[in-house]
Amino acid sequence: MAYSALDNIASLAGQPSTVFYRIVGVDKAGYSYYSIIATVHPVWNNWSFSVAPNPITQDKLQILLSSKEITPIKVTLMDLTGRVILQQNITPGSAGKITVNTPHLAAGMYLVQVLQGIIKPTLK
């Protein structure tokens, strides 16, 4: 069996250092079965990014990061169906700015995803 669930632990007050999970299964007869308790230590990396200009002009966009980390970043530009249009690996400068060339991009709405370490936010 496989289980999957999503929660919004980011909404918890104070960003806890430890989160506990437990699964309760109930069979057809009404008996409950409890899993072992799983402990998760979330990594809270309070960073965000913005894209300018929006809409894109002059075949380039600039990504502004609130993070000052200089670890490699993977930038992915996708259409609204999730099809990858452009993907680049970039090492950001200390200013938190990244310029991505977007030549021959048709007019429309796109998603920009920035992956740095395990953090992967997406903007439209």
C-alpha positions as CSV (number, residue, x, y, z in Angstrom):
1,M,0.0,0.0,0.0
2,A,1.0,3.6,-0.6
3,Y,-0.2,6.7,1.1
4,S,0.2,10.3,0.2
5,A,-1.0,13.5,1.8
6,L,-0.2,17.2,1.6
7,D,-0.4,19.6,4.5
8,N,0.4,23.3,5.0
9,I,2.9,23.2,7.8
10,A,4.1,26.6,6.7
11,S,1.0,28.0,8.2
12,L,1.9,26.8,11.7
13,A,2.8,29.5,14.1
14,G,6.5,29.9,14.8
15,Q,7.7,27.5,12.2
16,P,8.3,24.4,14.4
17,S,11.6,22.6,14.3
18,T,9.8,19.2,14.6
19,V,6.6,18.0,13.1
20,F,5.0,14.6,14.0
21,Y,2.8,12.5,11.7
22,R,0.8,9.3,12.3
23,I,-1.6,7.4,10.1
24,V,-4.8,5.9,11.3
25,G,-6.3,3.2,9.2
26,V,-9.8,1.9,9.7
27,D,-10.8,-1.5,8.1
28,K,-14.3,-2.5,6.9
29,A,-15.2,-3.9,10.3
30,G,-14.4,-0.6,12.0
31,Y,-11.1,-1.6,13.7
32,S,-8.5,1.1,13.9
33,Y,-4.8,0.6,13.2
34,Y,-2.1,3.1,14.0
35,S,1.2,3.6,12.3
36,I,4.4,4.4,14.1
37,I,4.9,8.1,14.6
38,A,7.1,9.7,11.9
39,T,9.2,12.6,12.9
40,V,10.0,15.3,10.3
41,H,12.5,18.2,10.8
42,P,11.4,20.9,8.2
43,V,14.0,23.1,6.7
44,W,12.7,26.7,6.9
45,N,14.3,28.8,4.3
46,N,12.4,32.1,4.2
47,W,13.2,33.3,0.8
48,S,11.2,34.3,-2.2
49,F,11.6,35.6,-5.7
50,S,9.9,37.9,-8.1
51,V,10.1,38.2,-11.9
52,A,10.5,41.5,-13.7
53,P,9.4,42.8,-16.0
54,N,6.0,41.2,-16.1
55,P,5.0,40.9,-18.9
56,I,8.5,40.1,-20.3
57,T,9.9,42.6,-22.7
58,Q,13.1,42.7,-24.8
59,D,13.6,38.9,-24.8
60,K,14.8,38.7,-21.2
61,L,13.5,38.5,-17.7
62,Q,15.1,39.2,-14.4
63,I,14.6,37.1,-11.3
64,L,15.1,38.9,-8.0
65,L,15.9,36.7,-5.1
66,S,15.4,37.6,-1.4
67,S,17.9,34.9,-0.5
68,K,21.6,35.9,-0.4
69,E,22.7,32.3,-0.9
70,I,25.0,31.7,-3.8
71,T,24.3,28.0,-4.3
72,P,23.4,26.9,-7.9
73,I,19.9,27.6,-9.1
74,K,17.8,25.8,-11.7
75,V,15.4,28.1,-13.5
76,T,12.6,26.5,-15.5
77,L,10.1,28.3,-17.7
78,M,7.0,26.3,-18.5
79,D,3.7,26.9,-20.4
80,L,0.4,26.5,-18.5
81,T,0.3,22.8,-19.5
82,G,3.6,22.2,-17.6
83,R,5.6,21.8,-20.9
84,V,9.2,23.0,-20.3
85,I,10.0,25.8,-22.6
86,L,13.4,26.7,-21.2
87,Q,15.7,25.4,-18.5
88,Q,18.9,26.9,-17.2
89,N,21.4,26.2,-14.4
90,I,22.7,29.4,-13.0
91,T,25.1,30.5,-10.2
92,P,23.6,33.7,-8.8
93,G,25.7,36.7,-8.0
94,S,25.8,38.2,-4.6
95,A,23.2,40.8,-5.5
96,G,20.4,38.2,-5.8
97,K,19.6,39.0,-9.4
98,I,19.5,36.5,-12.3
99,T,19.0,37.5,-15.9
100,V,17.4,34.8,-18.2
101,N,17.4,35.2,-22.0
102,T,14.0,34.4,-23.5
103,P,14.3,34.8,-27.2
104,H,11.4,34.0,-29.5
105,L,8.9,33.6,-26.7
106,A,5.4,33.7,-28.0
107,A,2.9,36.0,-26.2
108,G,1.1,34.2,-23.4
109,M,1.1,33.2,-19.8
110,Y,4.1,31.2,-18.4
111,L,5.2,29.7,-15.1
112,V,8.7,30.4,-13.7
113,Q,10.1,27.8,-11.3
114,V,13.3,28.4,-9.3
115,L,14.9,25.5,-7.6
116,Q,17.7,26.2,-5.0
117,G,18.6,23.2,-2.9
118,I,15.3,21.7,-1.8
119,I,13.2,24.9,-2.1
120,K,11.1,25.0,-5.3
121,P,8.6,27.9,-5.5
122,T,6.7,28.7,-8.8
123,L,5.3,32.0,-10.0
124,K,2.9,32.7,-12.8
